[in-house]
Amino acid sequence: MPVYLDHAATTPMLPAVRDAYVAALDLVGNPASIHAHGQNAKRMLEEAREQVAASLGCDPIEVVFTSGGTEAVNLGVKGLFWARNAAGASRPRILVPRGEHHATIDTVEWLATHEGAVIDWLPIDAVGRIDVAAVDSALREHDDIALLTLLWANNEVGTIQPVGELTALAAAHGVPVHVDAVSAYGHLPVSLRDSGASAISISAHKIGGPLGIGALALSRSATVEPLLHGGGQQRNVRSGTQDAPGAIAFGVAAQHPLSSLEPLRDRLIEGVLASVEGAVLRGDPEHRLDNNAHFTFEGCQGDSLLFMLDMAGISASTGSACQAGIPEPSHVLLGMGLTEADARSALRFTLGHDSTEADVDALLAALPAAVERARRAGYSDRAV
């Protein structure tokens, strides 16, 4: 039986979500229409918005549905940047920790190339934690900062960031904060109100919802310029006909309790470290996502090991699915100070709502031999 240990990339749809999604596909009517069919669709859409808002510690009007996490990040980062530079203001600087998801990296680099943004890359430590002192120093040093953007928890190594501490520092300087909580949502309490963030990005398919829908939780006090124009839906922030069936399914997923995968994760971590010489756990050993176990394997190429495990019926990942197929060392691990060779030896195992002890047992049974074969393949490549 194949074993799926790549839930951070996408996790299977929850049965209750699937049922709600299939039923909602029969909805007739555009939520923006004033006839009975349209108003029925709008009612169900707004009930879903209330469910998502409840899971995010915000008001329903603060939930802006998007096509997924990437659009939410783009709307949060670009929207805040443009708004902060409107009416002749000059705030080109964006504070960005190293090790962010490529949805953020590619967005800020686009702003640098096309909009004159200045990117301050902030350091992370050996476990992937943002250097709070460096953030504080940057905020004190510059008065031209458009925003700070950061991950709530690192999508590769699972390290949880001190979000509240960082947003408090930014607030003292009047700087808005965008938080990418795509990896954290469903595993940690994520609250717009309690976090102090101006905007938080999330995605449905990471928590057992459907692909193709996410949300930006946008504070009432925050101002963003929209990416899309035409219709003025959702506070004039995100125009376009809203995906009512997707939102309804998202709302059901948002009501699912927070995961409690820590015991199974710890069993996996302990088993890997005990059975594979040269395996090193990466990320914060304590303050990490409950579903994340990330390792480097000395003498291995991560992609070779991934192939060996895939042949054994086990799906894992070398890092972010958004970078899959690109043979580059992990920028997260390089930012943490690892060598390129070590950064290329990484593998990430992530658990989900349907993960079992049998899945972990299957991995631990297959992994030592897979590592040995991957090491032999690596030595063979170097000998050529």
N, C-alpha and C positions, 0 to 999 in steps of 0.2 A: 504494500500500500504506500503510495507516494506520501512524503512528509513535507509539509509546507511550513517553512520557518523564515518567511519574508513578509510578515504582516506589516512592517513599517512602510513597505512599498505600496501595498493595498491589502486590505483584509476582506475575507468573504462577507457577503451581505448577510445580516442577521435574518432569521426566518420571519420574524414579525415585520421587519422592514420590507422584505420581498413581498409579503402579502399586501402590505399597505401600498407599495409601489405599483403592483399589478392592478390593484383595484383603482388606484388614482389615474391610471392610464386611460380609463374609460370616461374621465371627466370631459365634458363638452363646455366650451366657453372660454374666452379670453378674460383673465382676471381684471382687465381694464375696461371691459364692456359693462354697460349699465343694465342690460337685460338680465332676466332671472338666471340663465345659465352662467353668464359672466359673474354675477354676484355670488352664486354658489361656489364657483371656483375661487373667487377672491376670499370668501369666508374661510375655506379650507386652507388657502395659502396663508392667511393671517393667523390662523390657529397654529400652523406649523412654525411661523415666525415667533410666536409666543413660546413654543416649546424650545426652540433653539435659543431664544433670549434667556429663558430660565436656566439653561445649561451654561450660559456665559455670564451670568450675573449682570445683566443689562436690561434695558427696556426694549420692547419689541421694535420700536421705531429706530433703535440703534443697530438693528441687524439688517445688513445689506446683502442680499443673496447674490452670488457670483457663479461663474462657471467652474470654480474650483479654487484650490489654494494658490495657484500661480497667479490667477487674475486678482485674487484678494490681496496678495502681496504687492502686485503692480499698482493696484488702486490705492493701497495704503501708502506706499513709498512715493510713487510719482504724484499722487493726489496731494499729499502733505507738502512735498517739495514745491510743487507749482503754487499751491495756496500761500506758502510762506514767502514766495518770491513774486507775488502779485503786487500790482499798484506801485511798481518802481522799487520795491524792497530788494535788498541784496543780501540773501542768505544762501550762498552756494554750497556750504559745507554740510556733508552727511557723515555722521559717525557710524562706522560699521565694524563690528568685531570680526576678526579672521575666523574662518570656520563656519561661516553662514551657509545656508542653502543657496544653490545656484539661482533659484527664483529671485532672491535678493541680490546676489552678486551681479548677475546679468542685468538686473534692473538699474542698479546704481551705476554700473559701468556704462550703460546706455545713456543715463542722465549726464554722466561726465563727458561722453563723446558728443552728444547732441544738444545738451542744455547748459553746459558750462559748470556742472557740479564738480565740487572738490571733495574727494573721498579721503577721509581719515581712517586708515585701517588700524584698528585697535588690537592689542595682543590678547591671546588666550594662554593659559598656563598648560602645564604638562598633562592635565586631565581634561582639558578643553573648557575650563571655566573662564569666563570673561574677567579681565583684570579691572576690578572696580576702581582702583586708584588711577589707572590710565584714563578711564572714562571721566572721572572727577577732574583730572588735570586738563583734559581736552575741553570740558565744559567751562572751566575757569579761564582757560587761555584764549578762547575764541568767542567773539560776540556775533559771528556770522553763521551760526549753525541753524540749518533748516530743520533737521530732525536727527534722532538716534533711532536706529533699527537693529533689532536683535532677535535671536531665537529664544523661545521659552525653554526649550530643551534641544540639545543638538541631535539632529536627525541621524547622524552616523554613529557617534560614540555614546549617545544617551545622556550626557551630562546635563543636569538641571541647573539653570542659571538663576542668580539672585535678582529676579525681575523687580520685586518691590523696592529693593535698595537702589537699583539703577534708575527706575522711574522717579523715585524721590529726588535723586540727585539732579535729573534732568528738569523736573518741575521747579526746582529752586532757581533755575536759570531760564525758565520760560520756554523750554525746548520740548516739543511734542515727541512721543515715543510710539513707534510701530513695533508690535511684537508678532513674530511668526510663531503661532502656537499649533501649527499643523501636526507636529509629532507629539506634542504634550496633551492635546485635547483628547479626552477619553481616558487618559492615564493619570492626570493630575487635575485638581480643581483649578479651572481657568475662569477668572472673573475680570471683566472689564472694569467694573466698579472698584473692586478691591485692589487690583493691580496698579492702578494709577496710570495705565496706558491710555493713549489717545485712540489707538486702533489695534485690533487683534485679528489676525487671519487664521481661518480654520478650513478644513475640508471634510466632506461627508464620507468619502470612501476609506478614510483611515479609521473610522469608528464603526464600520459595518453598514454604512449607508451606500447610496449609489454613486457611481462615477459621474463626473460632469456637473457637480454642484458643490459649492462651498459658501463661505460667507466672510464678510468683513464686519466685525463688531466695531462700530464707529461712534465714539462719544458724541453726545449732543453738543459739547463745547468745542469739538474739533471741526475744522474747515478743510475740505479737500476739493480739488478741482477734478471733475470726472474724466475718465478715460473715454467713455462712450456718450454720444449725444443723440437725442431723438426720442422724445416721448416724456421725459422727465419723471419716469417711475423711480421709486425708492429714494425719496427726498431729493430728487434731481441729481443723485450721486451716481446711479447706475441705470441708465435708460435701457429699454428693451422689454419685450414681452417676457414675463417671469415664468420660470419652469415650475408650475404648480405641482405636478406629480413628483418631480425631484425634491421640491421643498417639503412636501408631505412625508416622503420617505425619510428625508433628513431629520424632520421633526421627531419621527418615531425613534430613529437611531440616537438622537440627542437625549432621549429619555432613558436610555440604557444606563445602568449603574456604571460608575468608574471601574475600570479593570482592577483585578487583585491578583496579578500574575507574579508577584515578587517571590513566593516560595518556589514556583516552577523555574523562574529565571535563575534563582540562586542554585538550584539543583543542576541546571545546565552549566552554569559557570564553574561550580565545584567539580563537576564531572569532566569538563574539558581540561581544566588545569591539572587534574589528577591523572588523566589518561594520555596527555600529549606533552611531551617534553618540548620546551621552547615556546609554548603558548603563553601569551601575555595578555591579560585583560586590559583593555584601553577604556578611557573615560573615567569619570569619578566612581570609585568603588562603592560609595555610599549614596551620594546624591545623584541617582541615575534613574531613568525611566524603568518602570517595573517590567517591561517586556523586552528590554534591550540587553544583549550580551555580545560585546564587540571584542575581537581578539586580533592580535598579529601572531603569525606562526613563523618562527625563525626558519630561514632556508627555503621558504615557499614563495611562489607567486600566487597571489590571491585568486587570480582568474583561473589558474591551473587547478587549484584546490576546489574552486567553485565547480569546475567541470567534473572533477572526480566525484564530488558529492552528488552532482546532478545525475551522473551515471548510476549512482547507488540509490537514486530515487528521493533525494533530499534537496529541496530548494532553499537557498540562502542568498546572500548578496555580498558584494564587495564594498558596498556603500549606498549612496543615493541612487534610486531607480532612475531619476532624471538625468543621471550621468552614465547610465548603463551603456556598455558597448564602447566607451571611450577609454582607451588604455593609458590612463594617466594615474600617477600616485594620488592618493587622497589629499586634497588641500587642507582638510581638517587635521589630519595626522601631521602633515608638514607644519601647520601652524602651531601644533602642540610640541614641535621640536624634534620629531622623529626623522631619521634619515630617509632618503628616497627608497632605499631597499626595504626598510621596515614598513614604510607607508604602502608599498606595493604588496605586502604580505598579509593584508587585512581581510577579515571576513566578519560579516555581521549576521547574527541570528536574532530574529525578532519574533515574539510570540503574539498570539491573538486569542480571541474568545473561544475558539474551538481547538486550541492547543492542548495536548494531553501529556501525561508522563510517558506514554508509549512513544510519542514523537521524540521526546528527549532521549529515551532509551535507544531509539533507532539511530539518532545522530551519534550518540556516544559509542555505539557499536561500529558505526561506519567510519567515524572520523580518524582514528589512529592510522588505519591502513590508507585512507585517502591522503593524509598528510605525508606519509612515507612515500607514496607514489608521486605526489606533487614535488617533494624534495628531490627525488631521483630525476624527475623530468627537468627540474631547475638545474641540477648539476650537469645533466646531459646537454642542456642549452648552453651552459657556460663553457663546456668543453669543446663546442663546435668552433 
